[in-house]
Amino acid sequence: MQTLAVTETITTIAEAEKRFGLTRSESQDFFTEWHDQLPEINSNDRTNLEILWNRYIYHRSSGHLLESTVMLLLVSPLLTVAGLYDPPFRIKAEESVQITVADSEETLQGRIDVLVLKDRLWIIVLESKKTMLSVWSALPQTLAYLMASPNTDLPTFGMFTNGDDIVFVKLDNQQYAMSRVFAPLTTQSELESACSVLRRIAETLI
């Protein structure tokens, strides 16, 4: 049995599709959670997100941020405002996930900066040395980790980010689709929109 690191082996979308038998859905009805019936952001949430955004912009203005700093300054506070640290959600942090490819002698395993909520929502911070690396570089890894979910009969979701950009992905019955890119670095409203999407996805997990 050959063991390979996910972060080194699943490096392209084409490879993730081939190894796991995935196809990208083009249906507008497949991933409605990122744009349809989004929860409103109230004034208290908006104030908290403004503080979060200003803090991130302040530190980001000094240069690119390491992934651990992105988790501290952006991701964790965003999950707090979205209510994903509270019941009924439980967090598993930095899990090592082993992925077995069907009809193969390979076992793919590896670690990534990740938080897992209810085994169906994966929050992934791009494994790179700096935020300058494109957020899309994390999509192949995200798909690989979603395939490791124990709830393969239910839709699973991911949020992957390098801090400057946030993208959501949905996987269901070996089909996947992505949201548009949310860019908190540009405006606070982008961060508010990402928070609404997180809450909308969370509603499907309860």
N, C-alpha and C positions, 0 to 999 in steps of 0.2 A: 504494500500500500504506500503510495507516494503522498507526501504531505507538502502542500504549497501554501504560501501566505496569500490571503485574499487581496491584500493591498498591492501585492506584487504581480499576482496572476490575473485578476479581473481588472484590467486596465482600460478596456474599451467597451462601449455599449454593444458593439457587434459580438464581442467575445462573451459578454454576459447573456445576450440573447441566445447564442449558439449553445453555451454550456448548460443553460437552464431551460431551454425551449421556450423562451419568452418572445412575445410579439407586442409591438406598440399599438395601442388602440387609437384610432382616429375619430372615434365617435364622440360627439359633444356631450352625450349622456353618460359616458363612462366615469368621468371624474368631475362631478358637479360640486363636490365638497369644497373646492377652492374658489368658487365664484357664485354659487347659488345659495340664497337664503342665509347670508352671513350674519352672525350676531352683531348687534350695535355695540360700539365702544362708548361707554358712558364717560361723564366728565372726570370722575375719579381715576378711571383707567387711563384717560388721555393725559392727565397730569403726571401719572406714574411713567407712562411711556415717553413723555416729554423729558422727564429727568433722565430716563434710561438713554434716550437718543442723544441728548446733550453730552452726557458722560462719555458715550461711545465716540462721538465726533471729536470731543476734546482729546481723548487719548489717541484716536486714529490719526489726528492731524499731525502728530509727532512722527508718524511713520507706520509701516506695516506692523501688524500685531501677530504674535504667535497664537497657535490654535488654543492653547490653555487660557490665554488672555481673552480671546473671543468668547470662550465658554463662560468665563467669569463676568465679563462686562456686558455681554449681549444675550447669549442663549439662556443662561440660568435666570436672569431677571425677567426675560420675556416669558418663560414658562411660568414664573411666579405670577405675573400679571394675568396670564391666560388661565390661571387656576389649576394647572396640571401638576402641582406639587401637593394638592389637597385631595381628600377622599372624593371618589373611590379610586383615584389613581395611585399607583405605587411605582417607584422608580427603581430600576436596576442600572447601576452605573458601570461603565467600562467593562462590559461583559465580553469574555472571549467566546466567540461563536464559531462552532464547527459546521461546515457545510459539506455534505456529501453529494456528489454529482451522480445522477441516475445513469446506469449503464456505463459506469466508468470505474476504474480502479483507483482514481484519485480521491483524496479527501482534502478539501480546501479549508484552511483554518487561518485565523489571524485576529488581531486586535485593532480596534479603531476607537477614537474618542466618540463615545456614544452613550446616550441615555435611552432606555427602553421603557415604555409605559404600557402596562397591561399586555405585554407581548405582541402588541399590534401597532404601536406608533414608535418609530425609531427616529431619534434626534441625533443627527450625525454632523460633527464638525470636521471639516475637510482635513485629512492628514497631510499637511504640508508645513513647511517651515515658515511660510509667510502667507498673509492673506492675498498677496498679489496673484496667486495661482487661481485660475478660473474655477468657479464653483462647479461647473459641469464635470470637472475631473473627478468629483465624488459620486457621480451617478452610477457608474458600473459597480463600485463598492456598495452603494446603497441598495441596488437591486440584489446583489449577492446576499447581503444581510437580511433583506426582506424575505428572501427565499428560505432563510433559516428559521423563520417564525414557526413556533409550534402550532399556530392556528392557521394552517394552510387552507382550511375550508372557509375562512372568513377573509374579507378584504384587509390588507395591511397598508400602512401609510408610512411615509418617511418625510422628514424635513432635513434637507442638507444645506449647509451654509459655510461660507468662508468669512462671514462677518459682514462683508460689503453687500453680498447678495444672498437671498434666501429662495430656495425652490422646494416645492412639495411634489411628492410622487405617490401614486396609488398603484397597488399590485393586486390583481384579483384573477384567479383562474389562469395564471401564467400570461395575463395581459397587463400592460402597465401604461400609464400616461402621466405627464408632468403638468404642473401649473406654469403660469408665466413666471418670469423672474421678478421677485420683489427686491427692491434696492434700497435698504435703509440708509445707505451712505448718502443718498440724494435728498430725501425728504423724510420728515417724521411721519407723514401720512402713509408711506410705504411700510413702516414698522407697525402702524395701527392696522393696516390691511392684513399683514402677516399674522398679527395677533388674532384677528377675526377668523382667519382660516384655521388657525390652531384650535380655536374654540369650536368651530364647526366640525372639524374632524373629531374632536373629543366627544361631541354629542353622539357620534356614530359608534363610539367605543363603550358607552355606558349601557 
